[in-house]
């Protein structure tokens, strides 16, 4: 197993700490947070308290592991830059050719200890002039040259608006920390409220966060302006089962306050009968659980009156910014988004994720893409491979094979022609694959019956028993396109009982829900291939 350490000092940027740890641990890397001042709780730049796994002295004279990471945050970076033991540690990693990574203001610590001089780096833009004296400074979200860095910022004042973020064991730490960070940058006074009191909470990827208060401290107080439920399956289950949480949420709902949830968080709303009948979204796998009691949408963030919901870690920045806008106005939200470089943040996280994945582990999968002609199969392959959409894409005649790499996963795609004379080939190319993707033109309702017939004929083949199927209703950008509920009904997907089957409404042209589709595919990369 690959190993990594992340150096944590007071004033570190908590989003950078938590996102990096979450990504590494999701990838199976044994990553530890190393406290520069030992194992005592560390107060980060937005006052989130994180408990290190070990202290600096525990690793100082040990053999270097595979990677060391230096997060940003102005104060935290200055502490790391001034500590001679940090310099000793970094030089040991450099001399043995280990990975050294830094983000935001982190490269300043590398410069102070003469690490990687002359190499390519990037950083938060205000450090460019300083770093350019000793490095080849590059304006890019992520730069690799033995040293790795990135951008970000500060700026906030406390204001009258207040919010609570509920925290339970097993919460998704990225969603907690990103939401708290964005709200505090917007001037909102945020309290992190521990379900089991003010004691340390271990989150889903083993990051330890100290709540500001326990739930008893806020239960009988007047509601503040907003209450937020983060995701993380175990955390959401704990909040859903707690009657005290239900009482708190009902008081916020009845008082017209903002109630917000992300990822698995909306299941807490259902358990406590909050916002029934309203529009919402969630992590895709909870759709079936929520659709009967709510109007379920596939948007990244959904607002319906004072209820705000979102999909998961990848939408947490947008979620936080929507909350800032509802609490403090659009001007404040825009002012927060600008310094945070939110326009590149989403792409940046994906780049960091891909980079870590490529370093530490790889997967392969094989899938077959079928459906009637002109449904958008070849366009879909082009969009996930290059991000480019073309109106002039020529439909596949016969078959094509293409390999697409996304992070650690290499996807071998068989794109089979949809003309009648090629449909007899579908079954042969679907044997033994990790998944079958069936593309439907959701806007061409005249062909839906034929599409349904071909799908069920294919799935009736005994050689394909048990292979997961993803049905994609393409062209959701067109006004007459069926949504997921309509597709499930018209394609009779509920009749498929012998395998996993999932349905998403997508637009290759607008790239809507392509990210969710890729998440589903990558999640099935361990199913094997032929």
N, C-alpha and C positions, 0 to 999 in steps of 0.2 A: 504493500500500500504506500502511495506517495504521501509525503508529509510536508507541512508548511507552518510557519509561525508568522503572526502579525503583531507588530510592536504597538503598544497602546500607552499613550501618555495623556495627562489631563489636558482638556481642550481639543482633543482629536475630533474630527468630523465623524459623528456617529453613523451617518448614512454610508459613508465609505467603508467604515469598519464592518458594519452589519451586512451590507450587500456583498462585500468580498468574502466574508466568512460563510454566508449562506450559499453562494455559488460554489465555493470550494467543497463544502460539506455535502451539498447535493451531488457533487461529482465523485464522492467517495474518497476525497482527500482527508487525511487525518490532520486537520488544521487546529492550531491552538492560539489563543490570544495571550500575549506575553505582556504583563504589566511592568512598566519601567520602574515603578515604585513598589513592586511586589504584588500581592493578590488583593489588596484593598480595592473597594469600588472606585471607579474612575468617572469623574464628572466630565462629560464631553461638551462640545461647543454649544449645543442647544439643551444642555442640562439633563440629558438622558444619562443615567448611571449604568455603566457596564462593568461587570465583575470579570477580571482576567482569569484564565484557567491556571496560569502559572506566573511566577515572577521572573524578571530578567536574570537573576542569579541562578535560576534553575536551568538555563540554557547557555550561559555565558561560556563555560569551559567544556561544553559537550560538542560532539561531532556535529557539524552542520547538517540539517535536513535538506529537503529538495528546494525549498524556496523561503525567502524572507520578504515580508511586505511592510511598507511604510505608508500609513494612511496620511491624509491631509488634516487640515485644521490649523490655523495660524499658530495658536499657542502650543498645540501638541507638537507641531513640526519644530518649533523653536526649542522645545525641551529635548527632543530627540537629537537635534543638531548640536546641542551643548553638552550632551552626555558622552564622556569618553568611552564608557562601556558599550554604548551603541556603536560607536566607531569601530571598536575592537571586534564586535560581532559582525558588522557589515564587511569588514576587511577579510575576516575568516571565510565568509560566504563568497566574496569576490575571488579570493585566491584559489578556491577549490572549484570555481566554475559553476557555482549554484545560481539559481534564479534569484535576482534582486528586483523587486517591483515597488514602485512608488506612485502615488496619485495626488493630484491637486497641489498642495504645498509640500508634499513629501519629498520631491526631488531636491528641495533646499537642504534637507538633512543629508542626502547623498553628497551634495556639493560640499557641505561643511566637513565631511569626513573623507573627501577626495575619492569618492567611489565612481568608477566608470568615466573618468575624465576623458573628454574628446568623443564620447559616444553620442548617438542620437537620443534626444529626450523630448518630452513635452511636459506641460504643467499647466496650472492655472495661469491665465494670461499675464497677470500683474508681475509674475516672476520671470518673464521672458528675458528682460534686459540683464538681470542678475545672472541667470543660468547661461545665457549666450556667451558669457566670458569664458566658460570652461567646457561647454558642450555644443554639439551641433543641434540647435533648437529647431524643432519641426512643429508646424501648426497642424496637428492631427489629434483626433480623440484618443487614440492609443498608438504608442510607438514601441517597437521591440528592437532592442540592440543590446541584449544582455540586461538593460535597464528598461523599466516600463513605467510610464506615468500618464497623468490625465488632468482635467480641469474642474474648477468649481468655485463657490464663493460664500460670502457672509452678508449680513445686514438685516437688522431687525430692531423693533422697539416693542415694549410691552404695551398692550392696549386694553380697552374695556371689554372686548369680547373674550369669552371663556369657553373651553371645551374639555370634556373628559374622554380619555381613551381607556377602555377596559382591557385588562391584561390578565390572562389565565395561562397556566402551564400548558405548553404545546402551541402557543400562539406563533404565527408567522412573523419572525423578527423584522424582516424587510418592511412588511406592511405597517408594523407598529412604528418603527423608527422613521421611515420616510414620511408617514402621515404626521407624526409629532414634529419632525424637523420642518416640513413645509408650513404647517400651521404656525409654529413659533416664528419662522421667518416672516410670516404675514402679520405678526404682531398679536397673535392670539395667545392668551394665557392658557396653557395646556397642563392638565394634571394627568399623569399616568396612574390609573387606579387598579390596585391588585385585588383580584377576586378573593384571595385567601389572606388578605392583609398586606402590610408593607414589606413582607419578606421577599427575598430574591426569587425571581421567576425564571425557570429554565425554558427557553423557547424551543421551537421545532427543530432547529439546527444547533441546539446546545449553547446558543448565546445566552448569557445570564444578564437579565435586566432588573434593576431595583425600582419598584414602583415609588411614586411620590407619596401616596397614601393608600390605605386599605379601603375597601368598599363601604365599611361601616362609617367612615368619616364623611361620606357624601350622601348616604342613603336618606337621611332626614333633612338635608338642606334643600333649599329651593333649587330647582333645575337651573343650570347655567345655559349657555346658548346652543350647545351641541353635545351629542354623545356619539362616540365612534366605537364600532365593533370590528376589530381586525379578524383576519382569517387564521388559518392553521387548524387542521381538522380536530385535533384533541382539544385545543383551546376553545374552539367554537362549541364543541360538544359539552365542555364544562360550563360555558356561559348559557347554553341552551337548557341545561338541566337545573340551573340555579334559580329558585323562585325570587330571590332578592334582585337578581338581574332583571327578571320580568317586571317586578314592581318598579324598578328604576326606569326601565324603558317606557312603561305605560305612563309614568308621570311626565316624561319628556314628550311623548306623543300627544297626550291630552293637553299639555301646555303649549302646543304649537312650536316646540323646539325642533332643531334639526336632529334627526336620527340617521346615522350613516353606518354602512357596513361594506366590507370588501371580502372577496374570495369566498370562504365558507361562512363568513359572518352573516349573510342574509338568512341562513338556516336558523340562526338565533332569533331573528324576527319572526319566522314562522312558528317556532316553538312557543313564543310568547304572544302570538297573534297580533303582531305589530304591522300596520300598513296593509292589511289584507285587501286584495283587489287592486292594489297600486301596481305601477310599472316598476320593474326592477331587473337587475342582472346579477350574476354571481360567477364563481368558477364554473366552467362548462359542465363538469361532472355532477353538479347539483341541480341542473336544469329540471330533470324529471321530478325531483323532490319538491320543487318550488312552483312548477308551472300550473298546478291545479288551484293554487290559492292566490296567484299573482299573474299580472300580464308580463310574461317573460320576454325580455329583449336581449339581443346579442351585442349591444353597444358597449364600448369600453367603460363608460360612466353613464349612469341613468339617473335623472332627477325626476321626481314626481312630488310636487309640493315641497314639503320639508323632509322628504326621504331621499337619500342619496345612496346609491349602491355602485359597486365596481367589481372587476373580474378577478384581479389577482396581483401578485408582486409586480408584473410588467405594466400595470396600469396605476400603480400607487401614486406616482407623481401627479398624474392627471386628476386622480381622486382628491389628493390633498389640495390641488389648485382650485378645483371646483368648490371645495369647502371654504377656502379662503375667499373666493368670490362671493359665495352666499353670505358669509359672515361680515366681510369687510369691503366688498365691492370689486368690480372688475379692474379698476385702476390699480388697486393693491395687489390683486392676483397677477396682473401683468408685470408689476414692478418686482414681484418675487420670481416670476418665471424667467425674466431677463437675466438677472445676475446668476441664477442657477444654471443658465445655459440649457433650459429644459428642451429647447428645439433639437438639441443634439443628445440630450441625456438618454432618451430611449434607445437610440442607435448605439450610444456609448456602452450602455449596460449589455446589450447584445454582443458588442465587440469584445468586451471584457469576458463575458461568459464563453464566447467562442474560443478566446485565447486560452483561458484556463482549461477548457475542455480538451483543446488540442494538445496541451502539455501533459495532461494526466490520464486521460482514458479515451478509448475510441469504441464505437459500435458500428455495426453494419446492418442494413435491412434491405429487403427486396420487396417491391410491391408492383402490382399490375393495375394500370389505369384503363378503365373501359367505360363505355357509354355510347349513345347514339352520335352520329356525325354532327358537327357544328355545336356540340354542347360545351366546348371550350377545354378539352383535354390537353391539347398541345399548348394552348395558351397558358394553362395552369402550370405545366412543366416549365415553360419559359419564365413565368413570373417567379416561381420559387427558386429557379436556378440563377436568374440574373436580376430579378426585380423589375424587368422591362415588360410593358404591355404593348402589343401591336395590333391594330385593326386588320392588318394584312396577313395575319398568320394563316398558313395553308394547312387544312386538316390532314391528319396522318392517313396515308394510304398503305395498308398492310400493317407494319409495326415499326416502331423505333425503340431503341434502348438508350437511356441516358443515365449517367451517374451524377448525382448532386450531393455536395457535402455541406452540411449544416452543423457547425460546431464540431462535436465529436462523432457525429453520425454521417456515414456515407450511405445514401439512398440510391439503390439501383432501381430505375423506373422502366417498366415495360409499358409503352404507350401504344395501345392496339387500336387499329382503325375501327370506326363505328358504322361503316357502310354495311348493308345487309350481307354482302358476300364474305365479309371478314368476321362476322359474329360467331361463326362456328369455331373460330380460333381462340375465342376468349377463354374457354375452359382450360385448354392446354397451357396457356401462359399464366393462368391463375393457380396452377397446382403448386403447393408447397411454399407459397410466398408468405411474407410476414403479414400482409394486409392486402385487401382488394379495395381500391378506390373507384366508386361508381359515380360518374359525372352526369348531371341532369341539367338541361336548359330549363331553369325554373320559370322563364318568361314565355316559353313556347308551349302553351297548354295543349295545343293540338297533338303534340307528340308524347304527352305524358303517359297515355295508355300504352303505347308501344314501348316506351322506356321501362314502365313498370313490368310489362310482360317479359322483356328481355332480362331484367334483373332477377326476377323470380325463377325464370328458366335456368339462369346461370347458377343460382344458389341451390337449386334442386339437384345439382350434379353431386353424386356421392363422394367423388374425389376431392371436393372442396369443403367437406364438412368441417366445421369449427373454425375456419379462417375468418378473422375479424373483417368487418366491412364498414367503410366510411362512405356515406352517400353525401355528395356535395351538390347543393342546388345553386348553380352558377347564375350570374347576371342579376343579383339581387338589387343592383343599381337601377334596373328598369322598373317603371311604375307598375306593370302588371305581373311582376314576378311573385311566385308563391313564397311565403315565409316557411320557416321550419315546420310549424304546425301543419300548414297546408301540404307540404311535401310528404310528411309522415303519413298523412291521411291518403293522399292521392297515390302514393307509391306503395301503400299498404305495408309499411315497414313494421307495424305492430304484429303482423303475422309471422315475422321471422323470429323463431324461438330457439334455434339450435346453435346460435353463435352470438358474439357481441356485435351489435350494429349501432352506429352513431350517425347523426345527420346534422350538418351545418349548412346554413345559408351563407354564400360567399359571393364576392364580386372580384373576378380576376382583374378587371379594368381598374376598379377603384382600390384594389388590394384590401378589401374588407374581409376580416376574419381569416386571412391567410396565415396570420401568426398563430391563431388557435388551431388551425388545421395542422400546421407544422408541429405544434406541441403534441397533438394526438399521434401523429406519425412517429415522432421521436420516442414517445412513451411506449410504442409498440415495437421498438427496434430490437428488443430482446426476444421476440417471438420466434426467431429463427428464419431461415430462408431455404430455398431449394438448392 
